[in-house]
């Protein structure tokens, strides 16, 4: 299940990057911030996966 979680986190991060870029291009600051939040959330989840891997 760990690899599935890592993949899902990476997809979420990429989605956040896309939202941030679209928001930046269109001038939609709310969408840009949402993309940044999505990326941060995905990065935190990825860090949690790394911690779990360290204890295996």
mmJSON file of the N, C-alpha and C atoms, coordinates in Angstrom:
{"data_MODEL":{"atom_site":{
"group_PDB":["ATOM","ATOM","ATOM","ATOM","ATOM","ATOM","ATOM","ATOM","ATOM","ATOM","ATOM","ATOM","ATOM","ATOM","ATOM","ATOM","ATOM","ATOM","ATOM","ATOM","ATOM","ATOM","ATOM","ATOM","ATOM","ATOM","ATOM","ATOM","ATOM","ATOM","ATOM","ATOM","ATOM","ATOM","ATOM","ATOM","ATOM","ATOM","ATOM","ATOM","ATOM","ATOM","ATOM","ATOM","ATOM","ATOM","ATOM","ATOM","ATOM","ATOM","ATOM","ATOM","ATOM","ATOM","ATOM","ATOM","ATOM","ATOM","ATOM","ATOM","ATOM","ATOM","ATOM","ATOM","ATOM","ATOM","ATOM","ATOM","ATOM","ATOM","ATOM","ATOM","ATOM","ATOM","ATOM","ATOM","ATOM","ATOM","ATOM","ATOM","ATOM","ATOM","ATOM","ATOM","ATOM","ATOM","ATOM","ATOM","ATOM","ATOM","ATOM","ATOM","ATOM","ATOM","ATOM","ATOM","ATOM","ATOM","ATOM","ATOM","ATOM","ATOM","ATOM","ATOM","ATOM","ATOM","ATOM","ATOM","ATOM","ATOM","ATOM","ATOM","ATOM","ATOM","ATOM","ATOM","ATOM","ATOM","ATOM","ATOM","ATOM","ATOM","ATOM","ATOM","ATOM","ATOM","ATOM","ATOM","ATOM","ATOM","ATOM","ATOM","ATOM","ATOM","ATOM","ATOM","ATOM","ATOM","ATOM","ATOM","ATOM","ATOM","ATOM","ATOM","ATOM","ATOM","ATOM","ATOM","ATOM","ATOM","ATOM","ATOM","ATOM","ATOM","ATOM","ATOM","ATOM","ATOM","ATOM","ATOM","ATOM","ATOM","ATOM","ATOM","ATOM","ATOM","ATOM","ATOM"],
"id":[1,2,3,4,5,6,7,8,9,10,11,12,13,14,15,16,17,18,19,20,21,22,23,24,25,26,27,28,29,30,31,32,33,34,35,36,37,38,39,40,41,42,43,44,45,46,47,48,49,50,51,52,53,54,55,56,57,58,59,60,61,62,63,64,65,66,67,68,69,70,71,72,73,74,75,76,77,78,79,80,81,82,83,84,85,86,87,88,89,90,91,92,93,94,95,96,97,98,99,100,101,102,103,104,105,106,107,108,109,110,111,112,113,114,115,116,117,118,119,120,121,122,123,124,125,126,127,128,129,130,131,132,133,134,135,136,137,138,139,140,141,142,143,144,145,146,147,148,149,150,151,152,153,154,155,156,157,158,159,160,161,162,163,164,165,166,167,168],
"type_symbol":["N","C","C","N","C","C","N","C","C","N","C","C","N","C","C","N","C","C","N","C","C","N","C","C","N","C","C","N","C","C","N","C","C","N","C","C","N","C","C","N","C","C","N","C","C","N","C","C","N","C","C","N","C","C","N","C","C","N","C","C","N","C","C","N","C","C","N","C","C","N","C","C","N","C","C","N","C","C","N","C","C","N","C","C","N","C","C","N","C","C","N","C","C","N","C","C","N","C","C","N","C","C","N","C","C","N","C","C","N","C","C","N","C","C","N","C","C","N","C","C","N","C","C","N","C","C","N","C","C","N","C","C","N","C","C","N","C","C","N","C","C","N","C","C","N","C","C","N","C","C","N","C","C","N","C","C","N","C","C","N","C","C","N","C","C","N","C","C"],
"label_atom_id":["N","CA","C","N","CA","C","N","CA","C","N","CA","C","N","CA","C","N","CA","C","N","CA","C","N","CA","C","N","CA","C","N","CA","C","N","CA","C","N","CA","C","N","CA","C","N","CA","C","N","CA","C","N","CA","C","N","CA","C","N","CA","C","N","CA","C","N","CA","C","N","CA","C","N","CA","C","N","CA","C","N","CA","C","N","CA","C","N","CA","C","N","CA","C","N","CA","C","N","CA","C","N","CA","C","N","CA","C","N","CA","C","N","CA","C","N","CA","C","N","CA","C","N","CA","C","N","CA","C","N","CA","C","N","CA","C","N","CA","C","N","CA","C","N","CA","C","N","CA","C","N","CA","C","N","CA","C","N","CA","C","N","CA","C","N","CA","C","N","CA","C","N","CA","C","N","CA","C","N","CA","C","N","CA","C","N","CA","C","N","CA","C","N","CA","C"],
"label_alt_id":[null,null,null,null,null,null,null,null,null,null,null,null,null,null,null,null,null,null,null,null,null,null,null,null,null,null,null,null,null,null,null,null,null,null,null,null,null,null,null,null,null,null,null,null,null,null,null,null,null,null,null,null,null,null,null,null,null,null,null,null,null,null,null,null,null,null,null,null,null,null,null,null,null,null,null,null,null,null,null,null,null,null,null,null,null,null,null,null,null,null,null,null,null,null,null,null,null,null,null,null,null,null,null,null,null,null,null,null,null,null,null,null,null,null,null,null,null,null,null,null,null,null,null,null,null,null,null,null,null,null,null,null,null,null,null,null,null,null,null,null,null,null,null,null,null,null,null,null,null,null,null,null,null,null,null,null,null,null,null,null,null,null,null,null,null,null,null,null],
"label_comp_id":["UNK","UNK","UNK","UNK","UNK","UNK","UNK","UNK","UNK","UNK","UNK","UNK","UNK","UNK","UNK","UNK","UNK","UNK","UNK","UNK","UNK","UNK","UNK","UNK","UNK","UNK","UNK","UNK","UNK","UNK","UNK","UNK","UNK","UNK","UNK","UNK","UNK","UNK","UNK","UNK","UNK","UNK","UNK","UNK","UNK","UNK","UNK","UNK","UNK","UNK","UNK","UNK","UNK","UNK","UNK","UNK","UNK","UNK","UNK","UNK","UNK","UNK","UNK","UNK","UNK","UNK","UNK","UNK","UNK","UNK","UNK","UNK","UNK","UNK","UNK","UNK","UNK","UNK","UNK","UNK","UNK","UNK","UNK","UNK","UNK","UNK","UNK","UNK","UNK","UNK","UNK","UNK","UNK","UNK","UNK","UNK","UNK","UNK","UNK","UNK","UNK","UNK","UNK","UNK","UNK","UNK","UNK","UNK","UNK","UNK","UNK","UNK","UNK","UNK","UNK","UNK","UNK","UNK","UNK","UNK","UNK","UNK","UNK","UNK","UNK","UNK","UNK","UNK","UNK","UNK","UNK","UNK","UNK","UNK","UNK","UNK","UNK","UNK","UNK","UNK","UNK","UNK","UNK","UNK","UNK","UNK","UNK","UNK","UNK","UNK","UNK","UNK","UNK","UNK","UNK","UNK","UNK","UNK","UNK","UNK","UNK","UNK","UNK","UNK","UNK","UNK","UNK","UNK"],
"label_asym_id":["A","A","A","A","A","A","A","A","A","A","A","A","A","A","A","A","A","A","A","A","A","A","A","A","A","A","A","A","A","A","A","A","A","A","A","A","A","A","A","A","A","A","A","A","A","A","A","A","A","A","A","A","A","A","A","A","A","A","A","A","A","A","A","A","A","A","A","A","A","A","A","A","A","A","A","A","A","A","A","A","A","A","A","A","A","A","A","A","A","A","A","A","A","A","A","A","A","A","A","A","A","A","A","A","A","A","A","A","A","A","A","A","A","A","A","A","A","A","A","A","A","A","A","A","A","A","A","A","A","A","A","A","A","A","A","A","A","A","A","A","A","A","A","A","A","A","A","A","A","A","A","A","A","A","A","A","A","A","A","A","A","A","A","A","A","A","A","A"],
"label_entity_id":["1","1","1","1","1","1","1","1","1","1","1","1","1","1","1","1","1","1","1","1","1","1","1","1","1","1","1","1","1","1","1","1","1","1","1","1","1","1","1","1","1","1","1","1","1","1","1","1","1","1","1","1","1","1","1","1","1","1","1","1","1","1","1","1","1","1","1","1","1","1","1","1","1","1","1","1","1","1","1","1","1","1","1","1","1","1","1","1","1","1","1","1","1","1","1","1","1","1","1","1","1","1","1","1","1","1","1","1","1","1","1","1","1","1","1","1","1","1","1","1","1","1","1","1","1","1","1","1","1","1","1","1","1","1","1","1","1","1","1","1","1","1","1","1","1","1","1","1","1","1","1","1","1","1","1","1","1","1","1","1","1","1","1","1","1","1","1","1"],
"label_seq_id":[1,1,1,2,2,2,3,3,3,4,4,4,5,5,5,6,6,6,7,7,7,8,8,8,9,9,9,10,10,10,11,11,11,12,12,12,13,13,13,14,14,14,15,15,15,16,16,16,17,17,17,18,18,18,19,19,19,20,20,20,21,21,21,22,22,22,23,23,23,24,24,24,25,25,25,26,26,26,27,27,27,28,28,28,29,29,29,30,30,30,31,31,31,32,32,32,33,33,33,34,34,34,35,35,35,36,36,36,37,37,37,38,38,38,39,39,39,40,40,40,41,41,41,42,42,42,43,43,43,44,44,44,45,45,45,46,46,46,47,47,47,48,48,48,49,49,49,50,50,50,51,51,51,52,52,52,53,53,53,54,54,54,55,55,55,56,56,56],
"pdbx_PDB_ins_code":[null,null,null,null,null,null,null,null,null,null,null,null,null,null,null,null,null,null,null,null,null,null,null,null,null,null,null,null,null,null,null,null,null,null,null,null,null,null,null,null,null,null,null,null,null,null,null,null,null,null,null,null,null,null,null,null,null,null,null,null,null,null,null,null,null,null,null,null,null,null,null,null,null,null,null,null,null,null,null,null,null,null,null,null,null,null,null,null,null,null,null,null,null,null,null,null,null,null,null,null,null,null,null,null,null,null,null,null,null,null,null,null,null,null,null,null,null,null,null,null,null,null,null,null,null,null,null,null,null,null,null,null,null,null,null,null,null,null,null,null,null,null,null,null,null,null,null,null,null,null,null,null,null,null,null,null,null,null,null,null,null,null,null,null,null,null,null,null],
"Cartn_x":[0.826,0.0,0.863,2.09,2.96,3.198,3.438,3.699,2.456,1.284,0.04,-0.117,0.206,0.112,1.096,2.307,3.317,2.879,2.306,1.827,0.691,-0.24,-1.369,-0.883,0.12,0.657,1.329,2.038,2.719,1.689,0.617,-0.451,-1.093,-1.312,-1.902,-0.96,0.341,1.311,1.289,1.253,1.24,-0.041,-1.149,-2.411,-2.334,-1.686,-1.501,-0.634,0.408,1.268,0.483,-0.362,-1.176,-2.133,-2.796,-3.719,-2.985,-1.805,-1.033,-0.676,-0.241,0.144,-1.056,-2.172,-3.375,-3.833,-3.809,-4.192,-3.282,-1.999,-1.026,-1.264,-1.492,-1.693,-2.995,-4.039,-5.342,-5.552,-4.62,-4.767,-5.718,-6.052,-6.959,-6.129,-6.04,-5.202,-5.716,-7.026,-7.595,-7.18,-7.227,-6.826,-5.329,-4.563,-3.119,-2.803,-3.473,-3.264,-3.723,-4.833,-5.324,-4.298,-3.684,-2.637,-1.457,-1.079,0.024,-0.317,-1.562,-2.001,-1.988,-2.469,-2.476,-1.062,-0.127,1.259,1.83,1.532,2.029,1.473,0.192,-0.449,0.173,0.404,1.013,2.44,3.178,4.542,4.578,3.632,3.562,3.251,2.348,2.02,3.23,3.985,5.178,6.21,6.345,7.277,6.844,5.547,5.044,5.355,5.257,5.599,7.078,7.919,9.358,9.664,8.967,9.155,8.72,7.58,7.125,8.118,8.67,9.673,10.922,11.294,12.499,12.353,11.136,10.917,10.556,10.636,10.316,11.551],
"Cartn_y":[-1.194,0.0,1.247,1.181,2.336,2.964,2.142,2.677,3.353,2.792,3.42,4.803,4.911,6.196,7.2,6.741,7.631,8.14,7.256,7.641,8.652,8.388,9.304,10.672,10.685,11.954,12.722,12.021,12.668,13.245,12.5,12.981,14.235,14.219,15.375,16.59,16.348,17.435,18.021,17.159,17.623,18.387,17.938,18.658,20.046,20.136,21.43,22.352,21.796,22.604,23.145,22.293,22.721,23.833,23.671,24.705,26.022,25.925,27.134,27.854,27.103,27.713,28.317,27.597,28.123,29.391,29.364,30.542,31.718,31.438,32.493,33.104,32.246,32.714,33.502,33.036,33.679,34.819,34.96,36.011,35.641,34.372,33.875,33.529,34.495,34.306,33.189,33.026,31.971,30.593,30.395,29.12,28.891,29.946,29.851,29.423,30.03,29.657,28.233,27.829,26.468,25.464,25.774,24.916,24.815,25.927,25.922,25.063,25.18,24.364,22.883,22.55,21.147,20.585,21.379,20.934,20.73,21.661,21.552,20.304,20.076,18.909,17.616,17.562,16.377,16.179,17.271,17.164,16.661,17.088,16.594,15.096,14.678,13.256,12.446,12.991,12.294,12.184,13.219,13.174,12.098,11.975,10.918,9.539,9.365,8.075,7.758,8.772,8.562,8.159,8.747,8.385,6.939,6.571,5.186,4.212,4.581,3.712,3.572,4.617,4.596,3.604,3.376,2.477,1.057,0.77,-0.579,-1.425],
"Cartn_z":[0.0,0.0,0.0,0.441,0.506,-0.855,-1.867,-3.208,-3.765,-3.493,-3.943,-3.328,-2.034,-1.355,-1.948,-2.226,-2.798,-4.165,-4.957,-6.284,-6.175,-5.281,-5.089,-4.626,-3.748,-3.265,-4.392,-5.253,-6.373,-7.352,-7.605,-8.494,-7.892,-6.579,-5.908,-6.015,-5.86,-5.983,-7.399,-8.396,-9.782,-10.088,-9.534,-9.703,-9.083,-7.928,-7.284,-8.108,-8.721,-9.586,-10.77,-11.339,-12.484,-12.076,-10.929,-10.453,-10.227,-9.626,-9.347,-10.651,-11.651,-12.924,-13.642,-13.658,-14.309,-13.584,-12.272,-11.503,-11.782,-11.919,-12.207,-13.587,-14.565,-15.942,-16.074,-15.414,-15.547,-14.554,-13.615,-12.612,-11.495,-11.379,-10.342,-9.1,-8.184,-6.999,-6.097,-6.033,-5.193,-5.704,-7.001,-7.591,-7.393,-7.519,-7.321,-5.885,-4.918,-3.504,-3.238,-3.867,-3.687,-4.207,-5.329,-5.872,-4.935,-4.329,-3.374,-2.158,-1.683,-0.529,-0.882,-2.073,-2.496,-2.534,-3.027,-3.088,-1.685,-0.792,0.579,1.261,1.05,1.655,1.123,-0.177,-0.781,-0.268,-0.131,0.373,1.811,2.629,4.008,4.029,3.168,3.092,2.637,1.674,1.191,2.308,3.112,4.243,5.228,5.452,6.331,5.793,4.498,3.878,4.076,3.96,4.151,5.59,6.537,7.94,8.169,7.6,7.742,7.135,5.979,5.33,6.187,6.884,7.71,8.859,9.33,10.458,10.044,8.757,8.298,8.281],
"occupancy":[1.0,1.0,1.0,1.0,1.0,1.0,1.0,1.0,1.0,1.0,1.0,1.0,1.0,1.0,1.0,1.0,1.0,1.0,1.0,1.0,1.0,1.0,1.0,1.0,1.0,1.0,1.0,1.0,1.0,1.0,1.0,1.0,1.0,1.0,1.0,1.0,1.0,1.0,1.0,1.0,1.0,1.0,1.0,1.0,1.0,1.0,1.0,1.0,1.0,1.0,1.0,1.0,1.0,1.0,1.0,1.0,1.0,1.0,1.0,1.0,1.0,1.0,1.0,1.0,1.0,1.0,1.0,1.0,1.0,1.0,1.0,1.0,1.0,1.0,1.0,1.0,1.0,1.0,1.0,1.0,1.0,1.0,1.0,1.0,1.0,1.0,1.0,1.0,1.0,1.0,1.0,1.0,1.0,1.0,1.0,1.0,1.0,1.0,1.0,1.0,1.0,1.0,1.0,1.0,1.0,1.0,1.0,1.0,1.0,1.0,1.0,1.0,1.0,1.0,1.0,1.0,1.0,1.0,1.0,1.0,1.0,1.0,1.0,1.0,1.0,1.0,1.0,1.0,1.0,1.0,1.0,1.0,1.0,1.0,1.0,1.0,1.0,1.0,1.0,1.0,1.0,1.0,1.0,1.0,1.0,1.0,1.0,1.0,1.0,1.0,1.0,1.0,1.0,1.0,1.0,1.0,1.0,1.0,1.0,1.0,1.0,1.0,1.0,1.0,1.0,1.0,1.0,1.0],
"B_iso_or_equiv":[0.0,0.0,0.0,0.0,0.0,0.0,0.0,0.0,0.0,0.0,0.0,0.0,0.0,0.0,0.0,0.0,0.0,0.0,0.0,0.0,0.0,0.0,0.0,0.0,0.0,0.0,0.0,0.0,0.0,0.0,0.0,0.0,0.0,0.0,0.0,0.0,0.0,0.0,0.0,0.0,0.0,0.0,0.0,0.0,0.0,0.0,0.0,0.0,0.0,0.0,0.0,0.0,0.0,0.0,0.0,0.0,0.0,0.0,0.0,0.0,0.0,0.0,0.0,0.0,0.0,0.0,0.0,0.0,0.0,0.0,0.0,0.0,0.0,0.0,0.0,0.0,0.0,0.0,0.0,0.0,0.0,0.0,0.0,0.0,0.0,0.0,0.0,0.0,0.0,0.0,0.0,0.0,0.0,0.0,0.0,0.0,0.0,0.0,0.0,0.0,0.0,0.0,0.0,0.0,0.0,0.0,0.0,0.0,0.0,0.0,0.0,0.0,0.0,0.0,0.0,0.0,0.0,0.0,0.0,0.0,0.0,0.0,0.0,0.0,0.0,0.0,0.0,0.0,0.0,0.0,0.0,0.0,0.0,0.0,0.0,0.0,0.0,0.0,0.0,0.0,0.0,0.0,0.0,0.0,0.0,0.0,0.0,0.0,0.0,0.0,0.0,0.0,0.0,0.0,0.0,0.0,0.0,0.0,0.0,0.0,0.0,0.0,0.0,0.0,0.0,0.0,0.0,0.0],
"pdbx_formal_charge":[null,null,null,null,null,null,null,null,null,null,null,null,null,null,null,null,null,null,null,null,null,null,null,null,null,null,null,null,null,null,null,null,null,null,null,null,null,null,null,null,null,null,null,null,null,null,null,null,null,null,null,null,null,null,null,null,null,null,null,null,null,null,null,null,null,null,null,null,null,null,null,null,null,null,null,null,null,null,null,null,null,null,null,null,null,null,null,null,null,null,null,null,null,null,null,null,null,null,null,null,null,null,null,null,null,null,null,null,null,null,null,null,null,null,null,null,null,null,null,null,null,null,null,null,null,null,null,null,null,null,null,null,null,null,null,null,null,null,null,null,null,null,null,null,null,null,null,null,null,null,null,null,null,null,null,null,null,null,null,null,null,null,null,null,null,null,null,null],
"auth_seq_id":[1,1,1,2,2,2,3,3,3,4,4,4,5,5,5,6,6,6,7,7,7,8,8,8,9,9,9,10,10,10,11,11,11,12,12,12,13,13,13,14,14,14,15,15,15,16,16,16,17,17,17,18,18,18,19,19,19,20,20,20,21,21,21,22,22,22,23,23,23,24,24,24,25,25,25,26,26,26,27,27,27,28,28,28,29,29,29,30,30,30,31,31,31,32,32,32,33,33,33,34,34,34,35,35,35,36,36,36,37,37,37,38,38,38,39,39,39,40,40,40,41,41,41,42,42,42,43,43,43,44,44,44,45,45,45,46,46,46,47,47,47,48,48,48,49,49,49,50,50,50,51,51,51,52,52,52,53,53,53,54,54,54,55,55,55,56,56,56],
"auth_comp_id":["UNK","UNK","UNK","UNK","UNK","UNK","UNK","UNK","UNK","UNK","UNK","UNK","UNK","UNK","UNK","UNK","UNK","UNK","UNK","UNK","UNK","UNK","UNK","UNK","UNK","UNK","UNK","UNK","UNK","UNK","UNK","UNK","UNK","UNK","UNK","UNK","UNK","UNK","UNK","UNK","UNK","UNK","UNK","UNK","UNK","UNK","UNK","UNK","UNK","UNK","UNK","UNK","UNK","UNK","UNK","UNK","UNK","UNK","UNK","UNK","UNK","UNK","UNK","UNK","UNK","UNK","UNK","UNK","UNK","UNK","UNK","UNK","UNK","UNK","UNK","UNK","UNK","UNK","UNK","UNK","UNK","UNK","UNK","UNK","UNK","UNK","UNK","UNK","UNK","UNK","UNK","UNK","UNK","UNK","UNK","UNK","UNK","UNK","UNK","UNK","UNK","UNK","UNK","UNK","UNK","UNK","UNK","UNK","UNK","UNK","UNK","UNK","UNK","UNK","UNK","UNK","UNK","UNK","UNK","UNK","UNK","UNK","UNK","UNK","UNK","UNK","UNK","UNK","UNK","UNK","UNK","UNK","UNK","UNK","UNK","UNK","UNK","UNK","UNK","UNK","UNK","UNK","UNK","UNK","UNK","UNK","UNK","UNK","UNK","UNK","UNK","UNK","UNK","UNK","UNK","UNK","UNK","UNK","UNK","UNK","UNK","UNK","UNK","UNK","UNK","UNK","UNK","UNK"],
"auth_asym_id":["A","A","A","A","A","A","A","A","A","A","A","A","A","A","A","A","A","A","A","A","A","A","A","A","A","A","A","A","A","A","A","A","A","A","A","A","A","A","A","A","A","A","A","A","A","A","A","A","A","A","A","A","A","A","A","A","A","A","A","A","A","A","A","A","A","A","A","A","A","A","A","A","A","A","A","A","A","A","A","A","A","A","A","A","A","A","A","A","A","A","A","A","A","A","A","A","A","A","A","A","A","A","A","A","A","A","A","A","A","A","A","A","A","A","A","A","A","A","A","A","A","A","A","A","A","A","A","A","A","A","A","A","A","A","A","A","A","A","A","A","A","A","A","A","A","A","A","A","A","A","A","A","A","A","A","A","A","A","A","A","A","A","A","A","A","A","A","A"],
"auth_atom_id":["N","CA","C","N","CA","C","N","CA","C","N","CA","C","N","CA","C","N","CA","C","N","CA","C","N","CA","C","N","CA","C","N","CA","C","N","CA","C","N","CA","C","N","CA","C","N","CA","C","N","CA","C","N","CA","C","N","CA","C","N","CA","C","N","CA","C","N","CA","C","N","CA","C","N","CA","C","N","CA","C","N","CA","C","N","CA","C","N","CA","C","N","CA","C","N","CA","C","N","CA","C","N","CA","C","N","CA","C","N","CA","C","N","CA","C","N","CA","C","N","CA","C","N","CA","C","N","CA","C","N","CA","C","N","CA","C","N","CA","C","N","CA","C","N","CA","C","N","CA","C","N","CA","C","N","CA","C","N","CA","C","N","CA","C","N","CA","C","N","CA","C","N","CA","C","N","CA","C","N","CA","C","N","CA","C","N","CA","C","N","CA","C","N","CA","C"],
"pdbx_PDB_model_num":[1,1,1,1,1,1,1,1,1,1,1,1,1,1,1,1,1,1,1,1,1,1,1,1,1,1,1,1,1,1,1,1,1,1,1,1,1,1,1,1,1,1,1,1,1,1,1,1,1,1,1,1,1,1,1,1,1,1,1,1,1,1,1,1,1,1,1,1,1,1,1,1,1,1,1,1,1,1,1,1,1,1,1,1,1,1,1,1,1,1,1,1,1,1,1,1,1,1,1,1,1,1,1,1,1,1,1,1,1,1,1,1,1,1,1,1,1,1,1,1,1,1,1,1,1,1,1,1,1,1,1,1,1,1,1,1,1,1,1,1,1,1,1,1,1,1,1,1,1,1,1,1,1,1,1,1,1,1,1,1,1,1,1,1,1,1,1,1]
}}}
